[in-house]
């Protein structure tokens, strides 16, 4: 009787054989094939679910991004800020510039600038160089109610050291210092960092050797000052429509409600404040563009190609179809007796919107009150759009909830993948142990078979003799 393992053999003289076993058994190959066959259905299920979830997640991300952009485009239309932008024009821009906030009232103003605001600048007497020593003691500089006191000794008593001490002081009240060198020598120049008479500085010295007195200056004193005034502090003065005004700075914010004037020269000019329809026109254009972008994404995600048999990722999706249905009703409806067509926006056959700039400009003439009434306010078109948008993309909106659920599904699939990998690793180890044991057993059988063959051959030889 013959025993064959791993191959087909023909019994020879009653010999026990196990052809190819022991040295020829491909344990790793057998184990890999068995494990792969065991893994395949589970891996296929995980891969299929993962691909579907990722496709859904990407599609929902596109929809959410499109709706978020649409929501942003409606913001300034909803609160009306797009319709309250003001622009200014100045007759002579060499005298001043102007800007206006939404609170400014439209109108024309005659502005006569009679004096510009300047900052106090005073200079010391001449010294041999910037390394010359002024003296020691305490130097106190004050601006209004603020002051700093600098301790000057032999290590920092030079003109340059005092300049640096002033500029680097953490409690500097609002002055800066520099050194100006002329033919007569070096001068320490001190300036207020702010214009106007309220920002003049005072310099006093005390203690030490008395040399710091060379920097004493009191703006209220008529004699005894050691610093010479280079530029006197002045307030800006002007009239607006004949009414006198003044400012410590050349930037005037309180003269005309909502208007900022930047004075640059003395003279008379006009300032005009008018409605700026650019912001509203741009906002409306942005709305049209973002709406059309959503329509394009909707069509892409819900289309079916009969030629290739491929379908969009969200074809038949109830949420997306509900969003599109709501939008269709809104863009075709009326608000305060007006429609999108009344402000130059028409609905196209493919579901997109088209803006007629000429019609919009006509509707915006005269301040754009009609257009604002259509878009803005609690019952306006923008608010009607915004309410459902909050329900779709808000913090607890439908799309956000679905996205969270899909992310959780992907997390669960990742855990399943980890568990499957661990299970297959354990199965691989078990199969390898079993086949290695089988291989060893068959190797032993082959060895025994060889021995018996030799014995049978010896017996046969002996019998023939």
MIRO-331724 format. One record per residue (C-alpha): residue in three letters; x, y, z. Coordinates in Angstrom, 3 decimals. Each point is the difference from the previous one (the first is absolute). Layout:
N
NODE	ALA	X	Y	Z;
...
//
This chain:
465
NODE	UNK	0.000	0.000	0.000;
NODE	UNK	1.370	3.440	-0.937;
NODE	UNK	-0.738	3.341	1.796;
NODE	UNK	0.348	3.233	-2.052;
NODE	UNK	0.002	3.528	1.500;
NODE	UNK	0.302	3.224	-2.020;
NODE	UNK	0.179	-1.722	-3.417;
NODE	UNK	-1.271	-2.915	-2.017;
NODE	UNK	2.327	-3.025	-0.100;
NODE	UNK	-0.141	-3.567	-1.277;
NODE	UNK	0.614	-2.755	2.611;
NODE	UNK	3.295	-1.709	-0.604;
NODE	UNK	0.764	-3.349	1.607;
NODE	UNK	-2.280	0.863	2.925;
NODE	UNK	2.214	2.975	0.945;
NODE	UNK	-1.431	2.699	2.389;
NODE	UNK	0.695	3.468	-1.587;
NODE	UNK	-0.743	3.696	0.709;
NODE	UNK	1.355	1.693	-3.110;
NODE	UNK	1.105	3.614	0.304;
NODE	UNK	-0.818	0.287	3.673;
NODE	UNK	2.477	1.354	2.538;
NODE	UNK	2.305	1.901	-2.291;
NODE	UNK	-2.543	1.064	-2.623;
NODE	UNK	-3.125	1.038	1.900;
NODE	UNK	-0.637	3.820	-0.527;
NODE	UNK	-1.311	0.815	3.462;
NODE	UNK	0.016	3.783	-0.434;
NODE	UNK	-1.781	-0.187	-3.341;
NODE	UNK	-2.686	-2.334	1.335;
NODE	UNK	-0.534	2.145	3.095;
NODE	UNK	-0.230	3.211	-2.065;
NODE	UNK	-2.612	-1.480	-2.324;
NODE	UNK	-2.103	-1.376	2.835;
NODE	UNK	0.131	3.268	1.983;
NODE	UNK	-0.749	2.049	-3.129;
NODE	UNK	-3.042	-2.160	-0.707;
NODE	UNK	-1.166	0.430	3.595;
NODE	UNK	0.600	3.809	-0.056;
NODE	UNK	-1.501	0.741	-3.416;
NODE	UNK	-3.753	0.218	0.790;
NODE	UNK	0.505	2.017	3.205;
NODE	UNK	2.562	2.315	-1.621;
NODE	UNK	-2.271	0.514	-2.996;
NODE	UNK	-2.871	1.013	2.274;
NODE	UNK	2.162	2.485	1.923;
NODE	UNK	1.481	1.486	-3.184;
NODE	UNK	-3.415	0.360	-1.612;
NODE	UNK	-1.513	1.733	3.036;
NODE	UNK	3.052	2.240	0.387;
NODE	UNK	-0.052	1.084	-3.656;
NODE	UNK	-3.733	0.731	0.176;
NODE	UNK	0.380	1.986	3.239;
NODE	UNK	2.911	2.033	-1.362;
NODE	UNK	-1.936	0.779	-3.169;
NODE	UNK	-2.975	1.156	2.055;
NODE	UNK	2.239	2.026	2.285;
NODE	UNK	1.669	1.773	-2.924;
NODE	UNK	-3.361	0.757	-1.603;
NODE	UNK	-1.461	1.387	3.233;
NODE	UNK	3.144	2.089	0.420;
NODE	UNK	-0.549	1.558	-3.429;
NODE	UNK	-3.625	0.799	0.804;
NODE	UNK	0.853	1.437	3.421;
NODE	UNK	2.772	2.191	-1.441;
NODE	UNK	-2.308	1.291	-2.731;
NODE	UNK	-2.766	0.815	2.484;
NODE	UNK	2.463	1.677	2.393;
NODE	UNK	1.235	2.216	-2.833;
NODE	UNK	-3.591	0.822	-0.880;
NODE	UNK	-0.745	0.876	3.627;
NODE	UNK	3.040	2.300	0.153;
NODE	UNK	-1.001	1.761	-3.212;
NODE	UNK	-3.365	0.876	1.546;
NODE	UNK	1.399	1.429	3.242;
NODE	UNK	0.417	3.658	-1.022;
NODE	UNK	-3.241	-0.123	-1.994;
NODE	UNK	-1.902	-1.396	2.963;
NODE	UNK	1.134	2.589	2.557;
NODE	UNK	-0.126	2.809	-2.568;
NODE	UNK	3.638	1.018	0.488;
NODE	UNK	0.642	-0.385	-3.736;
NODE	UNK	-2.439	2.868	-0.594;
NODE	UNK	1.417	2.433	2.574;
NODE	UNK	3.513	0.349	-1.405;
NODE	UNK	1.020	3.604	-0.614;
NODE	UNK	2.618	1.479	-2.292;
NODE	UNK	1.685	3.370	0.151;
NODE	UNK	1.529	2.357	-2.518;
NODE	UNK	2.157	3.066	0.645;
NODE	UNK	0.226	3.014	-2.277;
NODE	UNK	3.708	0.596	0.661;
NODE	UNK	1.704	-3.190	1.163;
NODE	UNK	3.232	1.890	0.770;
NODE	UNK	-1.721	1.610	3.013;
NODE	UNK	-1.607	-3.027	1.596;
NODE	UNK	-1.396	-3.493	-0.504;
NODE	UNK	-3.235	-1.352	1.410;
NODE	UNK	-1.710	-3.292	0.771;
NODE	UNK	-3.498	-0.743	1.260;
NODE	UNK	-1.642	-2.758	2.012;
NODE	UNK	-3.518	-1.341	-0.462;
NODE	UNK	-1.308	2.526	2.554;
NODE	UNK	0.988	2.995	-2.137;
NODE	UNK	-2.761	2.053	-1.569;
NODE	UNK	0.287	0.739	-3.684;
NODE	UNK	0.683	3.639	-0.844;
NODE	UNK	2.543	2.679	-0.977;
NODE	UNK	2.243	1.863	2.447;
NODE	UNK	2.279	3.010	-0.396;
NODE	UNK	3.217	-0.504	1.969;
NODE	UNK	2.528	2.792	0.618;
NODE	UNK	3.249	-1.175	1.611;
NODE	UNK	1.679	2.994	1.648;
NODE	UNK	2.763	-1.775	1.955;
NODE	UNK	1.478	-3.484	0.213;
NODE	UNK	0.794	-1.694	3.278;
NODE	UNK	3.712	-0.229	0.800;
NODE	UNK	2.070	-1.666	2.705;
NODE	UNK	2.409	1.832	2.294;
NODE	UNK	3.662	-0.400	-0.925;
NODE	UNK	2.804	1.628	2.003;
NODE	UNK	3.784	-0.178	-0.344;
NODE	UNK	2.881	0.322	2.447;
NODE	UNK	3.064	2.179	-0.414;
NODE	UNK	3.024	-1.274	-1.902;
NODE	UNK	2.421	-2.575	1.437;
NODE	UNK	3.311	-1.126	-1.395;
NODE	UNK	-1.362	-3.411	-1.053;
NODE	UNK	-2.597	-2.585	0.930;
NODE	UNK	2.473	-1.489	2.458;
NODE	UNK	0.252	3.253	1.959;
NODE	UNK	-1.041	-0.303	3.672;
NODE	UNK	-2.908	2.180	1.072;
NODE	UNK	0.075	-0.722	3.708;
NODE	UNK	-1.528	-2.231	2.676;
NODE	UNK	-3.176	0.001	2.055;
NODE	UNK	-3.678	-0.732	-0.667;
NODE	UNK	-1.667	1.052	-3.251;
NODE	UNK	-3.799	0.190	0.164;
NODE	UNK	-2.154	0.319	-3.127;
NODE	UNK	-3.772	0.388	0.243;
NODE	UNK	-2.862	0.223	-2.488;
NODE	UNK	-3.267	0.977	1.600;
NODE	UNK	-0.489	-2.200	3.076;
NODE	UNK	2.546	-2.603	-1.088;
NODE	UNK	3.727	0.202	0.716;
NODE	UNK	3.203	-1.993	0.166;
NODE	UNK	3.135	0.540	2.063;
NODE	UNK	3.365	-1.076	-1.376;
NODE	UNK	2.986	-0.588	2.272;
NODE	UNK	3.111	1.360	-1.739;
NODE	UNK	3.485	-0.792	1.348;
NODE	UNK	3.522	0.014	-1.409;
NODE	UNK	-0.695	-3.179	-1.988;
NODE	UNK	-2.909	1.394	-2.050;
NODE	UNK	0.486	3.769	0.054;
NODE	UNK	0.987	0.473	-3.655;
NODE	UNK	-2.323	1.604	-2.505;
NODE	UNK	-0.482	-3.352	-1.760;
NODE	UNK	-0.642	-1.876	3.266;
NODE	UNK	-2.650	2.482	1.093;
NODE	UNK	-1.667	-0.275	-3.399;
NODE	UNK	-0.118	-3.778	0.373;
NODE	UNK	-1.258	0.217	3.585;
NODE	UNK	-2.908	2.192	-1.127;
NODE	UNK	-0.961	-2.174	-2.984;
NODE	UNK	0.335	-3.342	1.814;
NODE	UNK	-1.813	0.896	3.210;
NODE	UNK	-2.961	-2.310	0.619;
NODE	UNK	-1.974	2.838	1.619;
NODE	UNK	0.729	2.564	-2.695;
NODE	UNK	-2.914	2.499	0.194;
NODE	UNK	0.019	0.781	-3.727;
NODE	UNK	3.283	1.538	-1.181;
NODE	UNK	2.805	-1.038	-2.305;
NODE	UNK	3.601	1.208	-0.170;
NODE	UNK	2.585	0.215	-2.736;
NODE	UNK	3.346	1.673	-0.612;
NODE	UNK	0.355	2.628	-2.710;
NODE	UNK	3.558	1.012	-0.859;
NODE	UNK	0.715	3.363	-1.608;
NODE	UNK	3.075	2.079	-0.640;
NODE	UNK	-0.095	1.187	3.598;
NODE	UNK	-0.148	-3.515	1.500;
NODE	UNK	-2.482	-2.627	1.176;
NODE	UNK	-3.463	0.932	1.291;
NODE	UNK	-2.438	-2.217	1.927;
NODE	UNK	-3.421	0.454	-1.592;
NODE	UNK	-3.133	-1.042	1.947;
NODE	UNK	-3.450	-0.284	-1.630;
NODE	UNK	-3.488	-0.833	1.192;
NODE	UNK	-1.285	-3.138	-1.688;
NODE	UNK	-3.520	1.486	-0.156;
NODE	UNK	-1.093	3.291	-1.546;
NODE	UNK	-1.969	2.727	1.741;
NODE	UNK	0.435	2.366	2.910;
NODE	UNK	-1.212	-2.620	2.464;
NODE	UNK	3.022	-2.172	-0.771;
NODE	UNK	2.859	2.415	0.706;
NODE	UNK	2.811	-1.295	2.218;
NODE	UNK	1.843	1.420	2.966;
NODE	UNK	3.621	-0.835	0.952;
NODE	UNK	1.453	0.562	3.496;
NODE	UNK	3.222	-1.141	1.669;
NODE	UNK	1.100	-0.447	3.594;
NODE	UNK	2.964	-1.248	2.029;
NODE	UNK	3.346	-1.066	-1.400;
NODE	UNK	2.506	2.518	-1.271;
NODE	UNK	-2.644	2.297	-1.514;
NODE	UNK	1.081	-0.567	-3.596;
NODE	UNK	-3.394	-1.421	-0.996;
NODE	UNK	-1.474	3.483	0.424;
NODE	UNK	1.117	0.565	-3.601;
NODE	UNK	-3.134	-1.940	-0.987;
NODE	UNK	-2.542	1.799	2.214;
NODE	UNK	-3.156	1.146	-1.776;
NODE	UNK	-3.363	1.279	1.243;
NODE	UNK	-2.549	0.828	-2.726;
NODE	UNK	-1.710	2.453	2.353;
NODE	UNK	3.174	1.902	0.893;
NODE	UNK	0.976	3.105	-1.892;
NODE	UNK	3.628	0.004	1.197;
NODE	UNK	2.614	-2.458	1.229;
NODE	UNK	-0.615	-2.753	-2.533;
NODE	UNK	3.129	-1.748	-1.243;
NODE	UNK	-1.675	-1.740	-2.921;
NODE	UNK	-0.877	2.064	-3.043;
NODE	UNK	-3.351	-0.573	-1.674;
NODE	UNK	0.402	-1.295	-3.546;
NODE	UNK	-3.708	-0.649	-0.640;
NODE	UNK	-2.718	1.294	2.289;
NODE	UNK	-2.915	-2.240	0.951;
NODE	UNK	-3.222	1.015	-1.727;
NODE	UNK	-3.515	-1.312	-0.292;
NODE	UNK	-1.626	-0.397	-3.380;
NODE	UNK	-2.632	2.670	-0.639;
NODE	UNK	-2.691	-0.018	-2.650;
NODE	UNK	-3.539	0.985	-0.837;
NODE	UNK	-2.701	-2.256	-1.440;
NODE	UNK	-2.825	1.834	-1.681;
NODE	UNK	1.205	3.088	1.903;
NODE	UNK	0.047	-1.692	3.437;
NODE	UNK	3.390	0.185	1.727;
NODE	UNK	1.660	-3.089	1.428;
NODE	UNK	3.365	-1.212	1.256;
NODE	UNK	1.811	-3.278	0.570;
NODE	UNK	3.252	-1.035	1.630;
NODE	UNK	0.577	-2.274	-2.978;
NODE	UNK	-0.224	0.391	-3.740;
NODE	UNK	-2.328	-3.009	-0.076;
NODE	UNK	-3.395	1.430	0.914;
NODE	UNK	-2.771	-2.451	0.902;
NODE	UNK	-2.511	2.153	1.853;
NODE	UNK	-0.664	2.874	-2.373;
NODE	UNK	-2.554	-1.747	-2.261;
NODE	UNK	-2.018	-2.995	1.199;
NODE	UNK	1.461	-3.210	-1.424;
NODE	UNK	2.677	1.833	-2.020;
NODE	UNK	3.754	-0.028	0.583;
NODE	UNK	2.050	2.880	-1.388;
NODE	UNK	3.775	-0.273	-0.467;
NODE	UNK	1.329	3.548	-0.270;
NODE	UNK	3.173	0.450	-2.063;
NODE	UNK	0.168	3.707	-0.967;
NODE	UNK	-1.574	3.400	0.614;
NODE	UNK	-2.763	1.013	-2.402;
NODE	UNK	-3.685	-0.299	-0.854;
NODE	UNK	-1.693	-2.897	-1.783;
NODE	UNK	-3.216	-2.034	-0.092;
NODE	UNK	-0.753	-3.443	1.364;
NODE	UNK	-2.859	-2.041	-1.454;
NODE	UNK	-1.507	-3.059	1.707;
NODE	UNK	-2.144	-2.226	-2.224;
NODE	UNK	-1.488	-3.473	-0.073;
NODE	UNK	2.384	-2.663	-1.326;
NODE	UNK	-1.980	-2.598	-1.904;
NODE	UNK	3.127	-2.019	-0.831;
NODE	UNK	-0.197	-2.059	3.183;
NODE	UNK	-3.637	-0.963	-0.565;
NODE	UNK	0.604	-0.781	-3.671;
NODE	UNK	2.967	-2.170	0.896;
NODE	UNK	-1.942	-1.807	2.739;
NODE	UNK	-2.889	-0.744	-2.346;
NODE	UNK	2.431	-1.251	-2.634;
NODE	UNK	1.635	-2.263	2.583;
NODE	UNK	-3.391	-1.423	0.923;
NODE	UNK	-0.770	-0.824	-3.626;
NODE	UNK	3.420	-1.634	-0.486;
NODE	UNK	-0.175	-2.113	3.160;
NODE	UNK	-3.582	-1.063	-0.755;
NODE	UNK	1.045	-1.111	-3.477;
NODE	UNK	2.929	-1.874	1.522;
NODE	UNK	-2.426	-1.939	2.201;
NODE	UNK	-2.192	-0.809	-3.000;
NODE	UNK	3.042	-1.359	-1.821;
NODE	UNK	0.950	-2.203	2.962;
NODE	UNK	-3.595	-1.196	0.359;
NODE	UNK	-0.164	-0.997	-3.668;
NODE	UNK	3.337	-1.799	0.227;
NODE	UNK	-0.940	-2.000	3.093;
NODE	UNK	-3.478	-1.015	-1.178;
NODE	UNK	0.529	-0.710	-3.693;
NODE	UNK	-0.104	-3.407	-1.705;
NODE	UNK	1.946	-0.858	-3.134;
NODE	UNK	-1.878	-2.770	-1.889;
NODE	UNK	2.931	-0.522	-2.367;
NODE	UNK	2.514	-0.900	2.683;
NODE	UNK	-2.581	-1.082	2.553;
NODE	UNK	1.553	2.253	2.653;
NODE	UNK	-2.021	2.001	2.509;
NODE	UNK	0.780	2.994	2.176;
NODE	UNK	1.010	-0.621	3.601;
NODE	UNK	-3.264	1.446	1.370;
NODE	UNK	-2.471	-0.961	-2.699;
NODE	UNK	-3.427	-0.406	1.574;
NODE	UNK	1.217	1.528	3.289;
NODE	UNK	-3.062	1.399	1.794;
NODE	UNK	1.899	2.721	1.855;
NODE	UNK	1.705	1.405	-3.095;
NODE	UNK	-3.187	-0.163	-2.048;
NODE	UNK	-1.817	1.796	2.833;
NODE	UNK	2.610	2.776	-0.001;
NODE	UNK	-0.319	0.476	-3.750;
NODE	UNK	-3.802	0.032	0.214;
NODE	UNK	0.076	2.659	2.736;
NODE	UNK	2.382	2.175	-2.008;
NODE	UNK	-2.125	-0.298	-3.122;
NODE	UNK	-3.008	1.320	1.896;
NODE	UNK	1.991	2.875	1.515;
NODE	UNK	1.565	1.246	-3.242;
NODE	UNK	-3.389	-0.138	-1.703;
NODE	UNK	-1.933	1.713	2.787;
NODE	UNK	-0.758	3.614	0.864;
NODE	UNK	1.121	2.165	2.938;
NODE	UNK	-1.791	3.212	0.873;
NODE	UNK	-1.676	-0.074	-3.410;
NODE	UNK	3.295	-0.337	-1.884;
NODE	UNK	1.849	-2.933	-1.540;
NODE	UNK	3.608	-0.685	-0.945;
NODE	UNK	-0.868	1.165	-3.497;
NODE	UNK	-0.813	3.462	1.377;
NODE	UNK	3.627	0.391	1.121;
NODE	UNK	1.483	-1.333	-3.241;
NODE	UNK	0.293	-3.729	0.827;
NODE	UNK	-1.695	-2.539	-2.257;
NODE	UNK	-0.442	-3.776	0.391;
NODE	UNK	1.435	-2.063	-2.862;
NODE	UNK	-1.298	-3.256	-1.457;
NODE	UNK	2.885	-1.981	1.554;
NODE	UNK	-0.901	1.291	3.480;
NODE	UNK	2.797	2.579	0.240;
NODE	UNK	-0.417	3.743	0.506;
NODE	UNK	1.159	2.730	-2.362;
NODE	UNK	0.736	3.578	1.100;
NODE	UNK	-0.748	2.920	-2.304;
NODE	UNK	2.379	2.712	1.200;
NODE	UNK	-1.884	2.725	-1.855;
NODE	UNK	-3.331	-0.848	1.617;
NODE	UNK	1.627	-0.258	3.403;
NODE	UNK	1.631	3.413	-0.452;
NODE	UNK	-3.403	1.467	-0.851;
NODE	UNK	-1.550	-1.612	3.062;
NODE	UNK	2.854	1.340	2.149;
NODE	UNK	-0.408	3.583	-1.204;
NODE	UNK	-1.230	2.435	2.584;
NODE	UNK	1.743	-1.801	2.851;
NODE	UNK	-1.200	-3.542	-0.656;
NODE	UNK	-2.869	0.135	2.455;
NODE	UNK	-2.142	-2.422	-2.010;
NODE	UNK	2.809	-2.537	-0.316;
NODE	UNK	0.777	0.278	3.707;
NODE	UNK	-3.655	-0.546	0.876;
NODE	UNK	-0.018	-3.147	-2.122;
NODE	UNK	3.138	-1.589	1.482;
NODE	UNK	0.247	1.344	3.559;
NODE	UNK	-1.969	-0.274	3.215;
NODE	UNK	-1.645	-2.851	1.881;
NODE	UNK	-2.398	-0.707	-2.855;
NODE	UNK	2.436	0.743	-2.823;
NODE	UNK	1.227	-2.378	-2.650;
NODE	UNK	3.380	-0.540	1.737;
NODE	UNK	-1.709	-0.907	3.286;
NODE	UNK	-2.319	-2.440	-1.770;
NODE	UNK	3.052	-1.692	-1.456;
NODE	UNK	1.901	0.120	3.276;
NODE	UNK	-2.609	-1.773	2.134;
NODE	UNK	0.129	-3.373	-1.789;
NODE	UNK	3.774	0.307	-0.435;
NODE	UNK	0.378	0.034	3.787;
NODE	UNK	-1.993	-3.218	0.176;
NODE	UNK	2.243	-1.684	-2.549;
NODE	UNK	3.510	1.164	0.886;
NODE	UNK	-0.354	1.366	3.543;
NODE	UNK	1.819	-1.559	2.959;
NODE	UNK	-2.807	-2.548	0.348;
NODE	UNK	-1.127	0.076	-3.624;
NODE	UNK	-0.975	-3.003	-2.096;
NODE	UNK	3.157	-0.031	-2.099;
NODE	UNK	2.201	0.362	3.054;
NODE	UNK	-1.743	-2.906	1.707;
NODE	UNK	0.332	-2.208	-3.066;
NODE	UNK	3.662	0.884	-0.314;
NODE	UNK	0.590	-0.929	3.645;
NODE	UNK	-1.789	-3.319	-0.495;
NODE	UNK	2.123	-0.859	-3.025;
NODE	UNK	3.185	0.906	1.858;
NODE	UNK	-1.103	-2.323	2.797;
NODE	UNK	-0.648	-2.729	-2.567;
NODE	UNK	3.504	0.458	-1.408;
NODE	UNK	1.389	-0.204	3.529;
NODE	UNK	-1.905	-3.241	0.584;
NODE	UNK	1.291	-1.385	-3.308;
NODE	UNK	3.539	0.896	1.025;
NODE	UNK	-0.528	-1.992	3.213;
NODE	UNK	-1.379	-2.909	-2.019;
NODE	UNK	3.054	0.162	-2.239;
NODE	UNK	2.300	-0.092	3.015;
NODE	UNK	-1.899	-2.971	1.428;
NODE	UNK	0.095	-1.822	-3.342;
NODE	UNK	3.734	0.581	-0.358;
NODE	UNK	0.570	-1.355	3.503;
NODE	UNK	-2.238	-3.014	-0.679;
NODE	UNK	1.771	-0.790	-3.267;
NODE	UNK	3.398	0.354	1.660;
NODE	UNK	-1.065	-2.516	2.662;
NODE	UNK	-1.416	-2.332	-2.681;
NODE	UNK	3.252	0.254	-1.958;
NODE	UNK	2.003	-0.948	3.075;
NODE	UNK	-2.314	-2.952	0.706;
NODE	UNK	0.122	-1.298	-3.573;
NODE	UNK	3.771	0.351	-0.128;
NODE	UNK	0.332	-1.993	3.213;
NODE	UNK	-2.327	-2.730	-1.311;
NODE	UNK	1.641	-0.281	-3.409;
NODE	UNK	3.487	0.101	1.460;
NODE	UNK	-1.015	-2.891	2.262;
NODE	UNK	-1.448	-1.851	-2.990;
NODE	UNK	3.150	0.680	-1.980;
NODE	UNK	2.130	-1.404	2.802;
NODE	UNK	-2.198	-3.101	0.295;
NODE	UNK	0.096	-0.677	-3.726;
NODE	UNK	3.742	0.535	-0.037;
NODE	UNK	0.249	-2.682	2.669;
NODE	UNK	-2.249	-2.320	-2.040;
NODE	UNK	2.171	0.514	-3.054;
NODE	UNK	3.065	-0.849	2.041;
NODE	UNK	-1.672	-3.178	1.253;
NODE	UNK	-1.088	-0.807	-3.557;
NODE	UNK	3.572	0.295	-1.230;
NODE	UNK	1.238	-2.308	2.738;
NODE	UNK	-2.653	-2.618	-0.742;
NODE	UNK	0.748	0.196	-3.703;
NODE	UNK	3.633	-0.754	0.707;
NODE	UNK	-0.987	-2.961	2.185;
NODE	UNK	-2.415	-1.385	-2.597;
NODE	UNK	2.676	0.342	-2.690;
NODE	UNK	2.478	-1.847	2.197;
NODE	UNK	-2.488	-2.838	0.679;
NODE	UNK	-0.864	-0.317	-3.677;
NODE	UNK	3.674	-0.250	-0.879;
NODE	UNK	0.606	-2.644	2.597;
NODE	UNK	-2.999	-2.091	-1.187;
NODE	UNK	1.220	0.015	-3.611;
NODE	UNK	3.371	-1.314	1.063;
//
